[in-house]
């Protein structure tokens, strides 16, 4: 073995020596217990100072490749073999702790319906109806940016440090005022600011349920909740949904039979159906929860987005004794990456949720909370909400018109009074999965219904379309393409 050094300016000599031996050791040329040349002899052979060789050997020792033995010299250490990770389909090759239930989930997030977003397949202008958010292009970015800058100037380092685990107090006070306008009177001390509503949902589930516990859900329901239940080995029990929301009249036998630990519901513009729970059913649901001592998790993710009809009372406003935990978010109305949600809970459960929140991520972004509070306080949010409702209502009408024009007789649906989604049932023996593949080729994406059901096969003839994310022109184009894709299945 001969070391060739480049003594021109560039890589240090000691590093070249170290790299030479490192390569020889890692490739097996120098095996374990091989003695390296003495520092003095190697320095003489290479025509360098002894300190240069000492630095090279020190670097090798720091990398765990060699070890010096007093009075004997420097020796090569055994090197762990370089291995290739097992293929994704071969669980048996992983360590035992990574096999079994941990290795595979029936509702794998990698196979989630949101992984089916169309990539266009060569289409230059694909239209996506698949997401679960509003149109971020409507968000007043410049105005919010100015608010953020003012907050930084005003609060300095205080706004950049960790905040309270339960949230920035002025923001909690503002949220309390907003909730009062919804008929929900709750103290700011019972509001917990979270990093999005998904975290709020996760905290409540972690606090109240354990593996193999049962939870009542609407069917279909929010796929993110089903994914969470699956991950925590919690068993969901479905209650059908019609045009008036959860069929509460079917709930009592399930409460008697399964003794669930939680009822999870989206009473306003339900995801994915868009249904709104009727006033009579709301009261009946709260009464049943009180009678059977089962807490309710009320997910009000887009309750502000009402286009028609009268506002229904929040379940939390009908709750006399802390049975309902209310969850909402600002991310859907503003921008997804804002990641600010909140929950409202009365009683001892609140401190449990705060402690879990602290264990999860200490606190939600302090600066974002302060900026959001300023944005809400100056009335910008209400102005943005009014503008957004006008635009989304027109987009809903554009989608209904396009569906009637291009898919007449092929689908059945009900027009939602608010929210983001139109829920379609395919008429006849049409497979939603096959339609999705054709739709991707045609340049349009949608959320297949299977992902919203406990038993995926029950949702094969359904699809969810997001009308809020696209312009009216894009909606017409996308529904036309969807009709073309459906025609190819005949």
C-alpha positions, 0 to 999 in steps of 0.5 A: 500500500502506497499513499500518494499525497497532494501537497498543493493548497486544498485538502489538508495533508492529515485529512488525506492520510486519514481518508486513505486509511479510512477507505482501506478499512471500510472496503476490507483491505485493512482488516480488524487487528491490522497494525498501522505503521508507527507514526514516526516511520510513516512520517519519515516515509511520507516526508511530513511532520509527526504531528501531521500523522498524529492528527490523521490517526486521531481522526481515525480514532474519533471515527471509531475505525482504529484504537491505540494500544499503549506500548504496542501501536495503533490497530484497526477495529472491527467494522460493522458490515454495511447493510441494505434496509429490508424491502418494504414487503419483507417484514421478517428482515426487520428487528423483532420489535418492528414486526407484527402490528407495528409493521402493518396497519390496515389503514396505512397512512402511506396508502391514505386516500390523499396519496392518490392526488393526481399527478396529471400523467402528462396533463399540463393543467390538472384539476384537484378536487381531492384536498381538505382545505380551502383556497389559500390564494384567498388569504390576505398574505400581505396584511397578515405579514404586516401584522406579523412584523408589527408583533415582532417589533412590539414584542421582541424576544418575548414573542420568539420564546416558548409560550404558555402550554395552554396558549397565549392568554390574549388569544384565548380571550379572543377565542372566548369572545368568538365562542360567545357569539356562537352561544358558547359561554366558556372561560379563557382558562378552559380553552387550549390552543393546539397545533391544528385541530388534528392535534386537538383530536389526538389529545382528546383521544389519548386522554379518554381512550385506551387500546381496544376501547370503542368510539362512536363515529358517523359513517362515513366520517373524517378519514384522519380520525379513522387513521388515528383510531387505527394507529391507537388500536381503538375500535370505531362503531359507525352510525349512518349519516343522512341529509340531517347528519348522524342518525341519532335515533340509531345511537341508543342501542349501540350505547347499550351494546358496546359501552363506548368511551367517546362519541366523535361527531362533526355536526356542521357540514360533516366531512365528507358528506356536507350534512348538517345535524338538525336541531332536534338531533343535536338535543337528542344526542346531548341528552343520550350522552348525558344519560349514558355518561359518554363524552362527546367530541364536537369537531367544528372544523368549518362551522363558519362557512354557512351559505344557506339556512339558519345557524344551528346551536353548537353541541357545546352550547347545549351541554350543561355539565362538561360532557362536550369537548369542542374542537375547531381550527383557523387553518381551514379558513386562513392557510393550512400551514398556520396550524393553529386550532383550539379546544374548549373543555370544562372540568378536570379533563382540561388539565389532563389535556394541557399536560398531554399537550405539553408532552407532545410539543411544549406549546404552539408557536408563540409568534403565530399565536400573537400574530393571529390574535392581532389579526382577529382583534382588528376585525381582519378575520371577519372581513376575510370570512365574509369575502370567502363565504361569497366566493365559496358559495359561487364555487359551490353553485358552479360545481352543482351546475357542472355536475348537473350538466356533465354527470346528470343521471350518473350520480346522486347528491344533496346540496350542502348548506355550507362547508367545502365538499360535495359528496357524490354517490355513483349510480350503477355498478361503478367502482370508485377505485377504477374511476380514480385511475381513469380520472388521473389519466384525464387530469382530475383528482378526487377523494375516493369514498372508501377512505371515509368508511370503517369498512372501505368496501362500503365506500366504493361507490362514493367520492368527495369533491372539494369545490372551495379550492378551485376557481369556477372555470377550473371546476367546470373543466374538472367535472367535464374531465370526470365525466370523460373518465366515467364514460371510459368505464362503460 
